[in-house]
Amino acid sequence: MRYDTETKDEAILRRLESCIASDIPGFKQEVKEESRLMRAISRLFALFNTRFLHEYVTTIYPKVYSPRSYRMFPSAGWKMLAHEWIHLHRAKKLTPFLHGFLFLFPQILAPLSLISIVAIWSSNWWLLNLAWLVCIAPLPSRFRAEDEFRGYTMSMAVEYWRYGTIPEKRIQEFSQMFTSSEYYYMWPFKTSVKNRLAKETRKIREGKYDKVFPYSEVKTLIEQTWHQKNV
């Protein structure tokens, strides 16, 4: 039985990779620990997330950087890719540059403080430019939160379509991503996060995402792989 389950997990992983490649030109997966870029970012993030390199998946259109652990377990791999597909599809729709800028806003504005280096020689305006340093703080990020709400809606939908239920424990785990240092306190309003995840849970159960791309594609893959005897 375990072998059959692992075989199906491997099958859905390969089919999902194919679906994403059809939707996202240039789609590619890389091992996070082997990426110089990811290792550099991990040193930057070390102050608030020491698990960034080995436990978190990072998507920078059109690539998905996943830790080795996800490569070892197909079940974790395809569920992770379903989540990341939401980010890739959103980036494709908005353009990668705009999506990246909005995802990192407002922290991405912090480098503007460097203008003070130029202004210091000409006027006192350099002091005002230093105000951009405020953006380094863990300020709420509405767009990043919205993007992750979409991604975690996919993660909850996967649980429901695969197992017929969405465990409360999983919802709590997802909720923490928004309100803790793991995503730099992107939306630290616990009641707001709880209400939004509850709303999305109801919509999943009511079938509101059954025909919404790419959620619908993942649902179809799950049904074809797990719920049809001839597959």
C-alpha positions in Angstrom: 0.0 0.0 0.0 2.9 2.4 0.9 4.5 1.6 -2.4 1.3 2.4 -4.3 1.0 5.7 -2.5 4.5 6.7 -3.2 4.1 5.7 -6.9 1.0 7.9 -7.2 2.8 10.8 -5.4 5.6 10.5 -7.9 3.1 10.4 -10.8 1.2 13.5 -9.8 4.5 15.3 -9.2 5.7 14.7 -12.7 2.3 15.6 -14.2 2.2 18.8 -12.2 5.7 19.7 -13.4 4.5 19.3 -16.9 1.4 21.5 -16.3 3.4 24.3 -14.8 5.9 24.1 -17.6 3.1 24.5 -20.1 1.8 27.6 -18.3 5.1 29.2 -17.3 7.7 29.7 -20.1 11.2 28.8 -18.8 10.0 27.1 -15.7 12.8 25.4 -13.9 13.5 23.9 -10.4 16.8 24.3 -8.6 18.2 22.9 -5.4 18.2 25.8 -3.0 21.3 24.8 -1.1 23.3 24.7 -4.4 22.3 28.2 -5.5 24.7 31.0 -4.8 21.9 33.5 -4.9 19.9 31.6 -2.3 22.9 31.2 0.0 23.6 35.0 -0.2 19.9 35.7 0.6 20.0 33.3 3.5 22.8 35.3 5.1 20.8 38.4 4.8 17.7 36.7 6.3 19.6 35.1 9.1 18.6 37.7 11.6 14.9 36.8 11.5 14.7 33.4 9.7 17.5 30.9 10.3 15.6 28.1 8.4 15.3 30.0 5.1 17.9 27.9 3.2 17.0 24.4 4.3 13.3 24.5 5.0 11.7 27.2 2.9 10.8 27.3 -0.8 11.6 30.5 -2.7 10.1 31.4 -6.1 11.7 34.0 -8.4 10.0 33.8 -11.7 10.3 31.5 -13.6 12.4 29.4 -11.1 11.4 27.5 -8.0 14.3 27.0 -5.5 13.4 24.1 -3.1 15.5 22.5 -0.4 16.8 19.0 -0.9 14.3 17.6 1.6 11.5 18.3 -0.9 13.3 16.3 -3.6 13.4 13.3 -1.2 9.6 13.1 -0.7 7.3 13.3 -3.8 4.3 13.9 -1.6 5.9 17.1 -0.1 7.2 18.0 -3.6 3.9 18.1 -5.5 2.1 19.9 -2.7 4.8 22.5 -2.6 4.7 23.0 -6.4 1.0 23.5 -6.3 1.4 26.3 -3.9 4.3 27.9 -5.9 2.4 27.6 -9.1 0.0 30.3 -7.7 3.0 32.7 -7.3 4.4 31.9 -10.7 1.0 32.4 -12.4 0.5 35.7 -10.6 3.9 36.9 -11.6 3.3 36.0 -15.2 0.0 37.9 -15.2 1.4 41.0 -13.6 4.9 40.8 -15.2 7.8 39.4 -13.1 9.2 42.9 -12.3 5.9 44.4 -11.0 5.1 41.2 -9.1 8.6 41.2 -7.5 8.4 44.9 -6.6 5.0 44.6 -5.0 5.9 41.4 -3.2 8.9 43.0 -1.5 7.1 46.3 -0.8 7.6 48.3 1.4 11.0 46.9 2.4 12.3 47.2 -1.2 12.2 51.0 -0.7 14.9 51.0 1.9 17.8 51.3 -0.6 16.5 54.7 -1.5 18.2 55.9 1.7 21.5 55.6 -0.2 20.5 58.8 -2.0 21.6 60.6 1.2 25.2 59.8 0.3 24.9 61.9 -2.8 22.8 64.7 -1.2 25.1 65.1 1.8 27.5 67.2 -0.2 24.9 69.6 -1.5 22.2 70.2 1.1 20.6 69.1 4.3 18.1 67.0 2.3 20.3 64.0 3.0 18.7 63.8 6.4 15.2 63.4 4.9 16.4 60.7 2.6 17.6 58.7 5.6 13.9 58.3 6.4 13.7 55.6 3.8 15.6 53.4 6.3 12.2 53.0 8.1 11.2 50.6 5.3 13.7 48.0 6.7 11.4 47.5 9.6 8.9 44.6 9.5 6.1 46.8 8.2 2.9 45.0 7.0 2.9 44.2 3.3 -0.6 44.0 1.9 0.4 42.7 -1.5 2.7 40.0 -0.1 0.0 38.9 2.3 -2.6 38.7 -0.5 -0.2 36.7 -2.7 0.4 34.3 0.2 -3.3 34.0 0.9 -3.7 32.8 -2.6 -0.9 30.4 -2.2 -2.1 29.0 1.1 -5.6 28.7 -0.3 -4.1 26.3 -2.8 -2.4 24.4 0.0 -5.7 24.1 1.9 -7.5 23.1 -1.3 -4.9 20.3 -1.9 -5.6 19.0 1.6 -9.3 19.0 1.0 -9.2 17.5 -2.5 -6.7 14.8 -1.5 -7.9 13.8 1.9 -11.5 15.2 2.1 -10.7 17.5 5.1 -8.6 20.5 6.1 -7.0 19.8 9.5 -7.2 22.6 11.9 -3.5 22.0 12.7 -2.6 22.8 9.1 -4.6 26.0 9.2 -2.8 27.1 12.3 0.5 26.4 10.7 -0.5 28.5 7.7 -1.7 31.3 9.9 1.6 31.6 11.7 3.3 32.3 8.4 1.6 35.6 8.2 2.0 36.8 11.8 5.5 35.7 12.7 9.1 36.5 11.7 9.1 33.6 9.2 7.7 36.0 6.5 8.9 39.1 8.3 5.5 39.8 10.0 4.0 40.5 6.6 0.4 40.7 8.0 0.6 40.6 11.8 -3.1 40.9 12.4 -4.1 37.6 13.9 -7.9 38.1 13.7 -7.7 39.3 10.1 -5.6 36.3 9.1 -7.9 33.8 11.0 -11.0 35.3 9.3 -9.5 35.2 5.8 -8.3 31.6 6.1 -11.7 30.6 7.4 -13.4 32.4 4.5 -11.1 30.6 2.0 -11.8 27.3 3.7 -15.6 27.7 3.2 -15.1 28.7 -0.4 -13.0 25.5 -1.0 -15.7 23.3 0.6 -18.4 25.0 -1.5 -16.5 24.3 -4.7 -15.7 28.0 -5.5 -12.2 27.1 -6.7 -13.1 24.0 -8.7 -13.1 25.9 -12.0 -10.6 28.7 -11.2 -7.2 28.2 -13.0 -4.7 26.9 -11.9 -6.6 25.5 -8.8 -8.8 23.6 -11.2 -5.9 21.9 -12.9 -4.5 20.7 -9.6 -7.9 19.4 -8.6 -8.2 17.5 -11.8 -4.7 15.9 -11.3 -5.6 14.8 -7.8 -8.9 13.3 -9.0 -7.3 11.5 -11.9 -4.4 10.2 -9.8 -6.1 9.2 -6.6 -9.8 8.7 -7.2 -10.0 6.8 -10.4 -9.2 3.1 -10.3 -8.1 2.9 -13.9 -5.3 5.5 -13.4 
